[in-house]
Structures are given as C-alpha cells and as structure tokens.
Amino acid sequence: MKQDSPEYDVSELEITPEHEAKEQKQKEMLTFNGIPRFCCVSLIDIVHSTKTVSTIPDDKLGLFYTIFINNISKIISENGGIVVKNIGDALLYYFTIIESEEECILKSMHCNQLIRENRDELNELLEENKLPKISFRISSDFGKIFIALSAISRVSDIFGPTVNMCAKINSLGEPNTAIIGSDTYIRTKSIHDFKFNELKSKKITILKNTYTTYNVEKA
C-alpha cells in the first residue's frame, strides 16, 4: 500500500543564507525588454581626468564629483534629457524621440551647447571649493539602443552599438567641444541652428569602414 507523502508547512522551512544570496542576485540582474529604441546618446568626459583627480585630496574627491555630476545633470534634465549613469569620470545621457528624429537631435545639440557655455560657471564653483578647473569633451550619436531594467534601481541602463560608438568617438574631439558621428549628421539636413565641420584628420575604422565625425557649433 502506497504511503502518502509527508506534508510540510512551507512557512516553517529554514531560509538559508545561501538561498537569500541567490534571491538577491536574481533581483539585481538586469532584464532586457528586447525592444530597440532610437535615441540620441551623449557622453561627456573630463579631459585628462586621471591627472586632474590625482591632485585632489581624498577628503575632497566626493565634493569634486558631486559638483561635476550635479551641475551637468541639472542642465541635461532641465532640457529634456535622461541621465543614465556616470562611468568613471564621464556621464552618459540620452534624448528620446517625441516628435521626430530631427527634433530629438536638435534638443541634444542645444543641451550640449548649454553645457559648454556653463563651463566657466562650473569652474568658478570648483575654484570656490579649492578644486581644480576642468575641461571636457562631449560626443553624441543617433541610433538604436536597448534598455535594461533593474529591480533595485529606478534608472534604466542603456546598451547597444550607438552607446559604444558614442564612447569610441569621444576622444576624437578637442577639449571643450561637442562632436557627432555620421549617423547623426545624415539626419541634420533640416537643422539650421548649427554648423557642422568634418574632422577630416580624425576618423575611426570599424570592420574596414571609416566612420566620420563632425564638430558642432552654433550657426
């Protein structure tokens, strides 16, 4: 005669530390929604950041990054951009399409110019706190991104070739300039607020193809 399986009260089962650690790890994992979005991605990176940071006392490093990140993030947010995260001494952000691709790119360019114009004010604030002045480069590109959601963060991360390209071209710009890649430039035909100068001596090669970049200035 088959005996009935013993019944267990699940509420009385012991939750081991290993089980809790596994659950926490699962919560921290990123989840990709699998739906690509087209956005204008930007990256602002401090020039010679390693040398600059090495001159700052440990007890003032936090203040240095607080001033830099908060100052730039405020401009981005006030102009419709979405700040994703800081990567070392750089800040990643993007603009989504609301009306059109051109409108998205235009907002991004206006925001980047405002950041450039705000540099003197930012450096004055750093000097007031006896911190070194900084220069930075801004790079932007338009294209496909994927959004990753995290169970423990309200801010979604972004991934994809556009993010990678934006990071690759950043070092091609001169200090305190804003540059864009070819994928952005080909969509700027109706934008007359800015002028674009090809960086002929500064290009990158990807799979034997040359990717062109352009300096952006107000018209």
N, C-alpha and C positions, 0 to 999 in steps of 0.2 A: 504494500500500500504506500502510495506516494505521500510524503510528508509535506505539509505546507511550508513555504519559505518563511523564515522568521521576519517579523515586522520590526522596522526601526523608526524611531522618531527622529526625523531629519534635523529638527531643531536642536537635538542633543549631540549631533555629530561634532567632533572636535575640528575647528578650523585651524589648520597648522600654519606656521609662519611661511612655509613653502607655498601653500595654497594662496595665502594673502599676497605674496610677492608676485605670483603668477597672474592673479587678477589685476593687480596694479599695473603690471607690464602690459596687459591687454588693453587697459584703459588708456595708457599712454601712447599706444600705437596710432599712427596716422591712418586715416581712411580716405582713399581717393574716390571722388564721386564719379570719375570716369567720363565726365562731360567737359570737353575742351571749351575754353572761352578765349575770345580775342580781346587783348588789352594792350595798353601802352605801359611797359615796365621801365622803371628807372632805378638807378643806383648812384648814390652819392658817396664818394670815398675820400677820406682825408689823405692828402699828398704827404709822402714821407712820414707816415704815421708812426712807424717803429722808432725813428729817430726822435720825433716830437714827444711821444709818450715816455721815452727813456729819460727825458729831462724833468718829468713831473714827479714830485714826491708821492709815495704810496698813499698817504693820507689825503691827497688831493685828486687822485685818479678818478674816484667816483664822481666828484664835482665836475671834473672836466667832461666826462661822458654825459653827465646829466645835462649840462648846459648845451652841449652839441646836439644831442638827440632830441631834447625837448624843444629847442629853438627851431630845428629843421622840421620836426614832426608837426609843430603847430602850423607852420606855413603850408605844409602838404595837406593837412586835414581841413584847414580853412578854405582851400582851393579845390576841394572835392576828391583829393587823392586818398588812397588807403595805404597806411604804413603797415608793412608786413613784419619786419624784424630788423635788428641790427646784426651784421655779420662782421665780427671783429671791429674794425674802425669804419665800417660802411653801413649805410642804411638803405634797405630795399623797400620800394613802394610802387604802386601802380594806379592807373586810371582805367575805369571801365567804360564801355560804350553805352551812352544813354540815347543820343540822337543819331550819331553817325561816327564813322572811323575818324573823319577829319576833325570833328568836334572833340573827340577823345584826345587826339594828338595835340590839338590846339591848347586844350586845358593843361596838358602835361608840359608843353613848352612854356606857357605863361607862368606856371608854377616854378619851373626850373629857373626862369629868369628872375623871378622874385627871390628865390633862394640866393642867387648870385648877387643881387642888389642888396641883400640883407647881410652879406659877409662882413662889411665894416661894423655894423651894429653887433654882430655876433662876436667879432674880435675885440670890440670895446668891452663887452661883457666878460670875456675871458681875461682881458688885461686887468679889469677891475678886481678880479679874484686872483690876480698874480699868477695867471696861467698863460702858456704860450699861444700866440696867434696861429691860425691855421689857414691853409689853402685846401681846396678840394676840387675834384673832378666829378662832373655829372654826365652819365651816359643813359640813353634811352633807346628802346627799340619796340616796335609793334609786332604782335604776333600771337601765337597760340600759347596758352598756359593751362595747367591743370591745378585744381585746388585740392589741398589735402586738409581734412578736418581732424581736429584732435579733441578727445573727450575732456582734456584737462585745460584747454586754452580757448578763449573766446576769439582769438585771432587765427585765421586760416593761413596756412603756408601755401606758397605757390611754387610750382616746378615746371620744367619744360624747356624746350630749345630757346625760347625767347629770353627766359631768365638767364640761361647760360651765355647767350650771345651778348646780352647787356653787360654781363660781368667781364666778358672777354675784351670788348672794345673800350672799356673804361680807361685803361692805361694809355690809350692812343691820344686822348685829349690833353691839351695843355692845362696847367693849373688854372683853376677858376673859370673854366669854360664848360659849355654844355654841348655834347655831340649826340648824333643819332646815327643809326645804321640804315642800310639801303632799304630794308623792309618798311621803315618809317618814311624815308624820303620819297618813295614812289607814291605815297598816299598824301603828299603835301602840295599837290598841284593847285588846289583851290585856297591854300593858306598864304595870304599876302602880308601877314603881320610880321613875318620873319624872313630873313635871307639865309641861304644855305651855301656854304663853301666846302667843296670836296677836299678832304685831307688826302691829297694825291700821294704823298710820301709815306702815309701811314695806313696800311691795309693789313688785313689778316687773311690767311688762306685756309679754307676748310674743304677737305676732300678735293684738292686741286682747284677749287673755285675761289676766286678773290671776292672778299666781302668789303664793300666800300663804306666809308664813314664820312659824315659831314658835320662841320661846325655850325652851330645855330646862334644867330644874333638877331636882335630886333631890327626890323626893316627901317 
